[in-house]
């Protein structure tokens, strides 16, 4: 994956890690940051072929997961979606590094 695209993923991951250890658990703010970084990733996408298809296969469910996280009706659901976001980021690295 091109460095320009990976930079957005790295920043997104840093935001998720910071959130995990932060006392201020503003879930809406984190979700907005995730949305921003994924949109920047999409805007800077230069991949083609199988790599692009693989990224699309990972990204579309991740975008939906973030929407589910942002609209979670309660703390337990929000916590579960946050864990799924962390798992999805781990799977990203399994596929793209």
Beta strands, then each sheet from edge to edge (+ up, - down):
end
